[in-house]
Amino acid sequence: MVAEEPILKGAYVTLGDLLGLRYRRLPVPIHSPRVMGSQAGNRLSKQRGRGIDFSEVRAYQPGDDVRTIDWRVTARKNKPHTKVFREERERLTLIVVDQTQSMFFGSQTRLKSVAAAELAALGAWQALHHNDRVGGIVIGNDDYAAHKPYRNVKSVARFLGDLCAMNQNLRRGTPHPHVDHFAEALAQIRRLARNNYRIYFISDFQPIGDHWREAFRSLSRHNEVIAVKVYDPLEQDLPPADSYTVTDGEHRLQFHTGNPGLRERYHGRFVDHDERLRQICRETLVEYRDLATNEPVNRLPGWN
């Protein structure tokens, strides 16, 4: 059996790449019946939806609308049964995707920025396919682009256009943006998302810090929030023991990966970052997932 491979590869994406993902379906739908938010309860909201969903069939009770009687079940059980419906709640999806300098890295198949772009595009098209309103924010090195959620192809295309533009603006040697840049973009997300949103954060979450914790805590009170960490295998472990030369375009460094202490410290840095992010997610009731650059998006566990 041939192993599955990521769809988009290389260092950059084009708008055609992202638009072309429209008709590719994930094996598991992006929707799930989960209740949103840390304050969610068992009662349905009074919020108006876009229709009604069939819920169950139960024994007829005095006061039930006779028009909802299920005559097949009634005939089979020789007792009146009625269909129960509930309001179908509208879902609003926000996809926050990181296209800053730390994402411009990859050792296998593609860069983290490309993996994030593919995941964001697939998620946006999948949500639109289910008639959700879709919007998002693309965070670039110098700016961010916010898109209010709408239920049409043109709005998704505009979101993907900004995603593509910020992806193609990434260049080797560009300084990493200051943490204040992330804080400003995250504040914009809090202004955009009110209640009952499903919000995906797709990033490597570099740098890790309180700006993520504050945003997650604020948003998860009334929304379903999922954090997807994109990483490259080379960030997790050093390559096999040998001498290597690396460069960022300006500086050159030679090192040998056979040193057990160096390998342990290197791996420990990755584990520390991962655990800090997981801890932030646990504290703020945010669901954590991860995706390596050499993995196809449809292998992402629980992408539903």
N, C-alpha and C positions, 0 to 999 in steps of 0.2 A: 504494500500500500504506500503510495507516494505521500510524503509529509506535506501538510498545508504550509503555504508561505504567505507572508504579508502581501497585500495587493499593491500598495505604493512603496516604492523603493528609492534609494538615492538620497541626495542632499536637499532637494527642493520639490515642491509640488506646484502644479499649475491649476488654474481654475477649471480647466477641462478635466483634470484628474478628479477633482472634488465633485464636480457636477456629474461625472460618469458613475459615481457611487450611488446615484439616486435609486437605481433599480436592483441594487444588490441587497438582499435581505439577510439580516443576522439570523443564525439558527434559532436563537432564543429572542423573542420580541422584547423591545425596549420597555414595554409596559409591564407593570406588575400590579397585583391587587393590594399592595402594601398601603397602610394608612400613613399619611405624611406627618412629619413633625413630632417633636418630643412631647407636645401637649395634646396630641390627638387622642380621641376617645372612641367609644363604640357607637355613638350616635352619628347619623348622617347630618351633614351641614345643611343649613337652609339655603345655601348658595345655589342659585339657579344653574342647571346644567344644560346640555344640548339635546336631551331626550331621556328615555327611560330604558333600563336594563331589566331583563327577566331575572328574578332572584330564586324563586322556589315555587313548589306547589304544596299547599297545605289544606287541611280540612276547612270546609266553608264555615264561617262564623257569621252570626247575625250582624247585619250592617254592611257586609261585603257587597261590592258592586256585582250584580248578577252577570254583567257583561264580561267579567273576568273568570267566570266559571270554566274550568277545564273539563269539557264534556267527555273526552276520552278516558281520563282518569276516573271521573265520576261513574262512567259506565262500567269500567273494569272493577272498581272497588264497591260499587253499589251504594256509595255515599257521596254527597256533593263535595267537590274539591275546587279550590279557586287558585288562580295564578297570582303570585305576588311579584310586584315590580318595585324597583327603587330608582331614584333619580340617578342618571349617569352624570357624574361630575366632570366638569371640564378640567383637563390637565394643562398646565402651562409649563413648558420646558425651557430652562436656561442652560446653555453650554458655555462654560468659561474655559478658554483654552489659552495656554501659555505659549508664546512665541518669542520669548526673551533669549538672551545670549546663552544662558546655561543649557537651553534646549538644543543649541546648535552643536551637537556632539553625537557621535555614533561610531561604533567599531564594526558592527555587523548589519548588513542588509540595508539599513537606513539610519538617518539621524532621529533623535528623540522628537525634534520638531515635526518631522514628517509622520512619525507614528501618531503623535498627538493630533495632527491635522486629519489623518485618516479616521481616527476614532471619533473626532468631533463631527466630521461630515457624515459618517455612517449614522451616528446618533441623531443628528438633525433630520436626515431624510427618514429615518425610522419613525421618529416622533411625528413628522408631518404625515407619513403614511397612515398613522393612526388618528389623523385629524386633530392633533394637538396644535396649539399655538406654540411656535418655536422662536426663540431669540437667543441672544448670547453676547458675550464680551470676549474680544480678542485682545490680549495684553502683549504689546510689542516692546521693543527696547526704549523707544522714545515717546510712545503714545499708546492709547488703547481706544478701541472702537466698540461702542455699545449699541446693541440692536434690541429694540423692544420686540416682544413676541407677537408674531402674526401667523395666521394660518394660510399661507400661500407660498408658492414656489419662488416668486420674486424676492420675498423677504429672506428666505433661506439662501438664495443665490447671492444677495447682497452681503449677508453674513460670511459666506464662503469666499466672496471676493476680497473682503478685508482680511480674512484669514490667509488667503493666498498672498496678498500684497505684503503682509508683515512677515510671512515665511520667507519670501524672496528678498526681503530687505536684510535678512541676517547675513552677516559677513564675518569672516575670520578676523580676530584681533579687535573686535568692537568691545568696549568696556561693558561690564555688567551693570544693569540699572540699579539705582539705590533702592533700599528697602522702602523708602517713602513712595516710590513709584508704584510698588505693589499695594501699599496701604491706600493710596488714592484710588486705584482701580477697584480694590475690594470695597471701598466705601461706596463707589458708584453701583456696584452689584447690590449692596444692601438697600440703596435707594430704589433700584429697579425691581427687586423681588419683594413682594409684600407677604401674601399668604398663599398656601396651597400650590407652590411651585415645586417642580422637581429640578434640582440644580446639580449639574455635573461640573466638577473642577478637574481639568485634565492638565497636569503639570508635573515637573520633577520636584516641585516645592522647595526650590533653592532660591534664596536662603530660607531655612526653616526658622520660625520665630513666632512671636505673639501676634503678629498681624494675621496669620492664618487662624490661630485660636480664636481671636476676637471675631473675625468674620464668620467662622463656622458656628460659634456659639450664638451669635445674633441671628443667623439665617436658619439654623436648625430648629429654632423654637416653633416656627410655623410652617416649615417647609421640609421636604425630603432632600437631604444633601448627600451626595456621593463624591468621594475624593478618589481619583484614579491617578496613581503615581506611575509615571513613565520613566523607565531607567534603561541603561545600556549594560549588557553583561560585563563590560570592561570596568564599569563603576563598582561592580560587586566584588570582582576578584581580578588580580593581576594575571597576565598571560603566563604560559608555561615558563619555567626557569630558563633565562637566556639574557643576553645584553640587548637593550632597546634604546632607541633615540626617539624622543618626542619633541614637537615644536608647536608653538601657538602662532607661528608666522613671524615672531620677533625674537623669541628666546628659544634656545635649544638645550635639552637636558638629556643626559645619558644615565641609565641606571640598569642594575642587574636584578632580575626578579627571583633569583634563587635564594635570597635571604629569607629564612622562615619568619624572623621577627618583622621584617618589612611587609611580608605577605599578610601576616596576622593583623598588623596595625592598619593596613590598607582595607582589609575586609571589615575590621572593627569599625572604621569610620562609616562605611555603608550601613552596617547593622545599627549603629547609633542613630544615624539620620532616620532610618526606617522606623526604629522603635519610637523615636520622638514624634514622628508623624502619626504613627498608630496610637500613641498615647493621647495626642491632641484629638484625634477622631473619637477615641473612647470617651474622653471627657465631655465632648460636645455632641455626642450621639450622631456622629457622621459615619456613614459606611465607608470602609476602606477597601480599595482594590488596587492591583498593580498590573503593569503590562511591560514586558521587555521589548526592546526594539526588534528583536529577531523572532518575535511571536506574532502570529496573525491575530487580528482583533477578535475574530470569532472564537478564539480560545480564551478570551477574557472571562473568568468565572463569574457567573451571576449577572451578566450584562442583560438585565431584564427589569 
